[in-house]
């Protein structure tokens, strides 16, 4: 059974600070996606990383896929209150179509 | 921007009743999915659908569940006899092309199913 461990589960920091969220597995994924989910809404895709070692930037968000395609990180620079939300990672298996989800990181940025 | 539309947004049903959750995926997408999220828990895969048939399903997707794409635009999830533990947010998603390495998913806003 493939599992994705996401950490931390909860993070509350001051505006302007940097933070990193981690997503780890013992399994290899063909791709890994990061989503943001607001209460009562569906997950919204932020980025897909496919190649081992790949780094993608989305404004102040930097996403990295591990060399072995088993782990990923999301780094936010100079966090802002608008970054508050639930961040989810989800991995796509090598030979199947379903996504395996992490439990999410609830992020609160205090002004 | 194209979006996945789900109806209803909230459904309350009595235990043992049948419910149909409806989804309109993005029109040129080929892969369709149902996921569910029990309150406070992880998102869980239910089923994937491609070329008018189920391509994969999870252990959750037992004989009480079925999916259909009746008219080329709608994608439905039917729960034949609902149980209390079926209460969850149900998300429909669609994806454009390719296999596991393909495009990212677009999710609908979900249907909150409450079984009483």
Interface residues (C-beta under 8 A of the other chain):
Chain A: X30 X31 X33 X35 X40 X41 X42 X43 X44 X45 X47 X48 X50 X88 X90 X92 X93 X94 X95 X96 X97 X98 X99 X100 X101 X102 X103 X104
Chain B: X4 X6 X31 X33 X35 X41 X42 X43 X44 X45 X48 X50 X55 X56 X58 X91 X93 X99 X100 X101 X103 X104 X105 X106 X107 X108 X109 X110 X112
